[in-house]
């Protein structure tokens, strides 16, 4: 199946983040009580901007219901692995970049212990010169919207810039 990269709708992702930052979309389970809801929320935002899921068992990125979802939908490291995958498959595609290359609709991942990344906020606004206090995020698990990134206490950070969305190409 031929695949083509389409644009990522950053405005839709950010609008979704603002709409649900302090609430829960009833279409999705709230994982807050069992480990956190941040990556579930980030995946919902990315889906709002991509409009495609990858239903590949184990290694895809999809949500059907609370018990039928890909690990990448709710797991910080699994989302990173899916977004930065090297093989061509459907779904959003990202690369790790510096803070100066981050845009609204992208995601940030934070490590609080310096060993594992455990939080995934969504970038909703960026202002030059792209310092941490110039990047604003929305997140679940300590729900927030327009929160300056420098208000988090973390040991490590990575910025994931979404390049686009791989979709099946239509036959000629």
MIGU-187023 format. One record per residue: residue number from 0; residue in three letters; x, y, z of N, C-alpha, C, O in turn. Coordinates in steps of 0.1 Angstrom, whole numbers, plus 5000, padded with zeros to 4 digits. Each point is the difference from the previous one (the first is absolute). Layout:
   num   residu    npx    npy    npz   capx   capy   capz    cpx    cpy    cpz    opx    opy    opz
   NUM      ALA      X      Y      Z      X      Y      Z      X      Y      Z      X      Y      Z
...
END
This chain:
   num   residu    npx    npy    npz   capx   capy   capz    cpx    cpy    cpz    opx    opy    opz
     0      UNK   5009   4988   5000   4991   5012   5000   5009   5012   5000   5007   5003   5010
     1      UNK   4992   5005   4979   5008   5013   5000   4995   5010   5011   4988   5001   5002
     2      UNK   5022   5006   5004   4997   5009   5010   5005   5014   4996   5011   5001   4995
     3      UNK   4981   5009   5008   5005   5014   4997   4999   5008   5013   4991   4998   5009
     4      UNK   5018   5012   4993   4999   5008   5012   4991   5012   4997   5002   5007   4990
     5      UNK   4989   4995   5019   4991   5011   4999   5003   5010   5012   5007   4997   5009
     6      UNK   4988   5016   4989   5003   5009   5011   4993   4997   5013   4989   4994   5000
     7      UNK   5017   5009   5011   4994   4999   5013   4992   5012   5003   5005   5011   4999
     8      UNK   4983   4988   5006   4991   5012   5003   5003   5004   5014   4994   4996   5010
     9      UNK   5016   5013   4992   5004   5005   5013   4989   5008   5007   4999   4999   5012
    10      UNK   4994   5009   4980   4989   5008   5006   4989   4991   5006   4995   5003   5011
    11      UNK   5002   4985   4983   4990   4991   5005   5005   4994   5013   4993   4998   5010
    12      UNK   5020   4998   4990   5006   4994   5012   5000   5010   5012   4997   4996   5011
    13      UNK   5007   5016   4986   5000   5010   5011   4986   5004   5005   4997   5001   5012
    14      UNK   4993   5000   4979   4986   5002   5003   4995   4989   5009   4993   5003   5010
    15      UNK   5010   4985   4987   4996   4988   5008   5007   5001   5014   4993   4998   5010
    16      UNK   5020   5006   4990   5007   5001   5013   4993   5010   5009   4998   4998   5012
    17      UNK   4999   5014   4982   4993   5010   5008   4986   4996   5005   4996   5002   5011
    18      UNK   4997   4991   4980   4986   4996   5003   5000   4990   5012   4991   5000   5008
    19      UNK   5019   4990   4992   4999   4989   5010   5011   5001   5011   5001   4990   5008
    20      UNK   5007   5020   4993   5010   5001   5010   4995   4999   5014   5007   4993   5008
    21      UNK   4982   5012   4995   4994   5000   5013   4988   4990   5001   4992   5001   5010
    22      UNK   5006   4991   4980   4989   4991   5000   5004   4987   4994   5011   4998   4996
    23      UNK   4979   4993   5002   5003   4987   4994   4990   4998   4989   4987   5001   5002
    24      UNK   5017   4996   4986   4992   4996   4989   4994   4986   5004   5007   4991   5002
    25      UNK   4979   5008   4998   4994   4988   5004   5003   4988   4990   4997   4989   5003
    26      UNK   5008   5014   4985   5003   4989   4991   5012   4992   5004   5003   4989   4995
    27      UNK   5005   5017   5015   5012   4993   5004   5000   4997   5015   4995   5008   5008
    28      UNK   5011   4981   4996   5001   4997   5014   5010   5010   5007   5010   5004   4993
    29      UNK   4988   4999   5019   5008   5009   5008   5010   4991   5008   4995   4993   5010
    30      UNK   5017   5006   4987   5010   4992   5007   5006   5006   5012   5010   4995   5006
    31      UNK   4985   5017   4998   5006   5007   5011   5002   4992   5013   5011   5001   5006
    32      UNK   4979   4991   4997   5001   4992   5012   5009   4987   5000   5002   4994   5010
    33      UNK   5003   5003   4978   5008   4988   4998   5013   5003   4993   5004   4993   4991
    34      UNK   5003   5017   5013   5013   5003   4994   5001   5014   4993   5011   5004   4998
    35      UNK   4978   5002   4999   5001   5013   4994   4993   5000   4986   4999   4990   4993
    36      UNK   4997   5022   5003   4992   5002   4988   5008   5009   4990   4994   5003   4989
    37      UNK   5018   5000   5013   5007   5010   4992   5002   4995   4986   4998   5008   4990
    38      UNK   5007   4980   5008   5003   4996   4986   4987   4996   4993   4999   5001   4988
    39      UNK   4991   4994   5019   4986   4999   4994   4996   5013   4995   4995   5001   4988
    40      UNK   5006   5010   5019   4996   5013   4996   5008   5005   4988   4995   5005   4991
    41      UNK   5018   4993   5010   5009   5004   4989   4996   4992   4987   5000   5006   4989
    42      UNK   4997   4981   5012   4996   4993   4989   4987   5005   4994   4998   5000   4988
    43      UNK   4993   5003   5020   4987   5006   4996   5002   5013   4992   4994   5002   4989
    44      UNK   5015   5006   5016   5004   5013   4993   5006   4997   4986   4997   5006   4990
    45      UNK   5013   4985   5010   5006   4996   4988   4990   4994   4990   5001   5003   4988
    46      UNK   4990   4989   5017   4990   4994   4991   4991   5011   4994   4996   4999   4989
    47      UNK   5001   5011   5019   4992   5011   4995   5007   5007   4989   4993   5006   4991
    48      UNK   5020   4994   5009   5008   5007   4989   5003   4990   4989   5005   5005   4989
    49      UNK   4993   4982   5013   5005   4991   4989   4988   4992   4994   5001   4996   4988
    50      UNK   4989   5002   5019   4988   4992   4996   5003   4987   4994   4993   4995   4991
    51      UNK   5017   4998   5014   5003   4986   4996   5006   4993   5012   5008   5006   5007
    52      UNK   4988   4982   4995   5007   4991   5009   5007   4989   4993   4997   4997   4988
    53      UNK   5012   4996   5019   5007   4989   4994   4996   4988   5009   5004   4999   5011
    54      UNK   4989   4992   4983   4994   4988   5007   5009   4988   5000   4995   4989   5003
    55      UNK   5018   5013   4995   5009   4989   5001   5001   4995   5014   5003   5007   5009
    56      UNK   4994   4980   4993   5001   4995   5014   5014   5002   5006   5010   4999   4993
    57      UNK   4990   5004   5020   5012   5002   5008   5008   5013   4996   5004   5008   5009
    58      UNK   4999   4994   4978   5009   5011   4996   4993   5012   4994   5006   5009   4995
    59      UNK   4980   4991   5004   4993   5010   4994   4997   5012   5010   5006   5001   5010
    60      UNK   4984   5007   4986   4996   5011   5008   4985   5002   4998   4996   5006   4990
    61      UNK   4996   4989   5019   4986   5000   4999   4993   4999   5013   5006   4996   5010
    62      UNK   4981   5008   4990   4991   4999   5012   4987   4995   4995   4993   5007   4992
    63      UNK   5002   4982   5013   4986   4995   4997   4992   5002   5013   4989   5005   4999
    64      UNK   5016   4990   5012   4994   5002   5013   5011   4999   5011   5012   4997   4997
    65      UNK   4984   5004   5015   5009   5000   5011   5009   4988   5000   5012   5000   5005
    66      UNK   4983   4988   4991   5008   4988   5001   5005   4995   4986   5007   4990   4999
    67      UNK   4990   5018   4990   5004   4996   4987   5007   5013   4994   4993   5008   4993
    68      UNK   5020   4993   5010   5007   5012   4995   5015   4995   4998   5004   4990   5006
    69      UNK   5003   5017   4986   5014   4998   4999   5008   5005   5012   4996   5010   5006
    70      UNK   5015   4983   4998   5008   5006   5010   5005   5014   4998   5001   5008   5009
    71      UNK   5001   4996   4978   5004   5013   4996   4989   5011   5003   5004   5012   5001
    72      UNK   4984   4984   5000   4989   5010   5003   5002   5006   5014   4997   5012   5002
    73      UNK   5007   4980   5008   5001   5005   5013   5013   4999   5007   5002   5006   5011
    74      UNK   5008   4988   4983   5013   4998   5006   5010   5010   4994   5002   5002   4988
    75      UNK   5005   5006   5021   5009   5010   4996   5011   4995   4990   5001   5005   4989
    76      UNK   5006   4985   5016   5011   4994   4991   4994   4994   4987   5007   5001   4990
    77      UNK   4982   4992   5011   4994   4994   4988   4996   5010   4990   5001   4998   4988
    78      UNK   4993   5014   5017   4996   5010   4991   5013   5006   4993   5000   5002   4988
    79      UNK   5010   5000   5019   5013   5005   4995   5005   4990   4989   5003   5004   4989
    80      UNK   4997   4983   5014   5004   4990   4990   4992   5000   4988   5005   4998   4989
    81      UNK   4981   5003   5012   4992   5000   4989   5002   5013   4991   5002   4999   4988
    82      UNK   4998   5012   5018   5001   5013   4993   5014   5001   4992   5000   5005   4989
    83      UNK   5010   4989   5017   5014   5002   4994   5004   4987   4993   5012   4998   4997
    84      UNK   4978   4993   5000   5004   4988   4993   5007   5002   4987   4997   5010   4993
    85      UNK   5011   4981   5002   5007   5001   4988   4993   4994   4988   5001   5004   4989
    86      UNK   4990   4986   5014   4993   4993   4989   4988   5009   4996   4994   5006   5009
    87      UNK   5003   4993   4979   4989   5008   4995   4987   4993   5002   4997   4989   4995
    88      UNK   4994   5017   5013   4987   4995   5003   4990   5011   5003   5005   5011   5002
    89      UNK   4982   4987   4997   4991   5010   5002   5000   5006   5014   5004   4994   5010
    90      UNK   4993   5019   4991   4999   5007   5012   5010   5012   5001   5008   5002   4991
    91      UNK   4991   5006   5019   5009   5012   5002   5014   4995   5001   5003   4990   5005
    92      UNK   5006   5019   4990   5015   4997   5001   5006   5012   5006   4998   5012   4996
    93      UNK   5012   4986   5013   5007   5011   5007   5015   4997   5000   5004   4989   4998
    94      UNK   5003   5022   5005   5014   4999   5002   5004   5008   5013   4993   5009   5003
    95      UNK   5017   4987   5003   5005   5007   5012   5007   5012   4995   5009   4999   4992
    96      UNK   4988   5013   5014   5006   5013   4996   5004   5008   5012   4998   4996   5011
    97      UNK   5008   5015   4986   5003   5009   5011   4988   5009   5003   4991   5000   4992
    98      UNK   5009   5007   5019   4989   5009   5003   4997   5010   4990   4988   5005   4999
    99      UNK   5022   4999   4993   4998   5011   4990   4992   4995   4988   4995   5008   4992
   100      UNK   5003   4979   5007   4993   4994   4988   4986   4995   5004   4993   4994   4992
   101      UNK   5003   5008   5020   4987   4995   5005   4989   5010   4996   5002   5012   4999
   102      UNK   4986   4982   4997   4989   5008   4996   4987   4996   5008   5000   4989   5005
   103      UNK   4990   5019   4995   4987   4996   5006   4995   4987   4993   5001   4999   4988
   104      UNK   4994   4992   5021   4996   4987   4995   5010   4989   5002   4997   4989   4999
   105      UNK   5015   5015   5003   5011   4991   5003   4999   4995   5015   4991   5005   5007
   106      UNK   5017   4985   4997   5000   4996   5013   5014   5001   5007   5010   5000   4993
   107      UNK   4990   5000   5020   5012   5001   5008   4999   4988   5009   4989   4996   5005
   108      UNK   5022   4997   4998   5000   4989   5010   5010   5004   5010   5012   5004   4998
   109      UNK   4984   4994   5015   5008   5003   5011   5004   4988   5009   4992   4991   5001
   110      UNK   5020   5009   5004   5005   4990   5009   5002   5007   5014   5007   5010   5000
   111      UNK   4987   4985   5010   5001   5006   5013   5011   4994   5008   5005   5006   5010
   112      UNK   4999   4981   4986   5010   4993   5008   5014   4999   4992   5009   4995   5006
   113      UNK   4991   5010   4982   5012   5000   4992   5003   4986   4994   5010   4999   4993
   114      UNK   4981   4992   5008   5002   4986   4994   4989   4997   4990   5003   4995   4989
   115      UNK   4985   5008   5015   4988   4997   4991   4992   5012   4997   4998   5008   5009
   116      UNK   4997   4993   4980   4990   5011   4996   4986   4996   5005   4996   4988   4997
   117      UNK   4997   5021   5010   4988   4996   5006   4988   5010   4999   4990   4998   5006
   118      UNK   5012   5012   4985   4990   5010   4999   5000   5006   4986   5011   5002   4994
   119      UNK   4977   4999   5000   4999   5005   4986   4990   5012   4998   4989   4998   4997
   120      UNK   5016   5014   5005   4992   5012   4998   4999   5003   4985   5009   4996   4992
   121      UNK   4981   5011   5004   4998   5004   4986   5003   5015   4999   4995   5008   5008
   122      UNK   5013   4996   4982   5003   5014   4998   4988   5007   4994   4995   4996   4990
   123      UNK   5001   5015   5017   4989   5008   4995   5004   5014   4995   4992   5006   4992
   124      UNK   5020   4999   5012   5004   5013   4996   5015   5001   5002   5006   4994   5009
   125      UNK   5001   5013   4981   5014   5002   5001   5003   5014   4996   4994   5006   4991
   126      UNK   5015   5000   5016   5004   5014   4997   5016   5000   4999   5007   4994   5009
   127      UNK   4998   5013   4981   5015   5002   5000   5004   5006   5013   4993   5009   5005
   128      UNK   5019   4988   5000   5011   4992   4994   5000   4986   5003   5010   4993   5000
   129      UNK   4978   5001   5004   4999   4986   5002   5007   4994   5012   5005   4989   5000
   130      UNK   4996   5019   5010   5004   4995   5013   4989   4993   5007   4988   5001   4995
   131      UNK   5015   4991   5015   4989   4993   5007   4989   5008   5004   4988   4996   5000
   132      UNK   5015   5016   5005   4989   5009   5004   4992   5006   4989   4990   5007   5002
   133      UNK   5014   4991   4985   4993   5004   4988   4992   4990   4994   4993   5002   4990
   134      UNK   5007   4986   5015   4993   4988   4995   4988   4997   5010   5003   4998   5012
   135      UNK   4985   5002   4983   4989   4998   5009   4993   4987   4996   4999   4996   4988
   136      UNK   4996   4996   5022   4995   4987   4997   4987   4998   5007   4996   5007   5009
   137      UNK   4997   4983   4986   4987   4994   5007   5003   4986   5003   5008   4993   4993
   138      UNK   4986   5002   5018   5003   4987   5005   4989   4995   5009   4993   5007   5006
   139      UNK   5006   4980   4994   4992   4993   5011   5010   4994   5010   5012   5000   4997
   140      UNK   4984   4996   5014   5008   4996   5012   5007   5013   5004   5010   5004   4995
   141      UNK   4983   5002   5015   5002   5014   5003   4995   5009   4988   5008   5006   4994
   142      UNK   4979   4993   5004   4994   5006   4989   5004   5015   4999   5001   5007   5010
   143      UNK   5003   4997   4977   5004   5014   4998   4998   5003   4986   4999   4992   4991
   144      UNK   5001   5021   5006   4999   5006   4987   5008   5013   5000   4999   5008   5010
   145      UNK   5008   4995   4979   5009   5011   5000   5010   5001   5011   5003   5011   5005
   146      UNK   5001   4978   5000   5010   4999   5011   5014   5002   4994   5004   4993   4991
   147      UNK   5004   5017   5014   5014   5001   4996   5008   4987   5003   4999   4995   5011
   148      UNK   5008   5001   4979   5008   4987   5002   5010   5001   5011   5003   4990   5006
   149      UNK   5002   5022   4997   5010   5002   5010   4994   4998   5014   5008   5001   5010
   150      UNK   4979   4998   4992   4994   4998   5013   5001   4985   5005   4997   4997   5011
   151      UNK   5007   4994   4980   5002   4986   5003   5014   4999   5006   5009   5006   4996
   152      UNK   4992   4985   5014   5013   4996   5006   5004   4987   4994   4994   4989   5004
   153      UNK   5015   5010   4987   5004   4988   4993   5015   4998   4999   5007   5010   5001
   154      UNK   4997   4978   4996   5014   4997   4998   5004   5000   4986   5012   5003   4997
   155      UNK   4979   4993   4994   5003   4999   4986   4988   5003   4992   4989   4999   5004
   156      UNK   5013   5006   4983   4989   5004   4991   5003   4996   4986   5012   5000   4996
   157      UNK   4978   4996   4997   5002   4999   4985   4988   5006   4993   4988   4999   5005
   158      UNK   5014   5007   4984   4990   5007   4992   4998   4991   4987   5009   4997   4993
   159      UNK   4978   5000   5005   4996   4992   4988   4992   5009   4990   4989   5003   5003
   160      UNK   5017   4999   4986   4994   5008   4989   4993   4991   4990   5007   4992   4994
   161      UNK   4980   5010   5005   4993   4991   4990   5002   5006   4986   4996   5011   4997
   162      UNK   5010   4980   4995   5003   5004   4986   4987   4999   4991   4999   5009   4991
   163      UNK   4993   4982   5012   4988   4998   4991   4993   4987   5004   5003   4994   5010
   164      UNK   4988   5002   4981   4992   4988   5003   5001   4991   4988   4996   5004   4989
   165      UNK   5008   4984   5013   5001   4990   4989   4986   4994   4998   4994   4995   5010
   166      UNK   5001   5006   4978   4986   4995   4997   5002   4991   4987   5008   5003   4992
   167      UNK   4983   4987   5007   5000   4992   4987   4997   5009   4989   4991   5009   5000
   168      UNK   5016   4990   4989   4997   5008   4988   4989   4993   4992   4998   4988   5000
   169      UNK   4994   5020   4994   4988   4995   4992   5005   4995   4987   5010   5006   4994
   170      UNK   4984   4983   5001   5004   4995   4987   4997   5010   4989   4991   5008   5001
   171      UNK   5017   4992   4989   4998   5009   4988   4988   4997   4992   4997   5007   4991
END
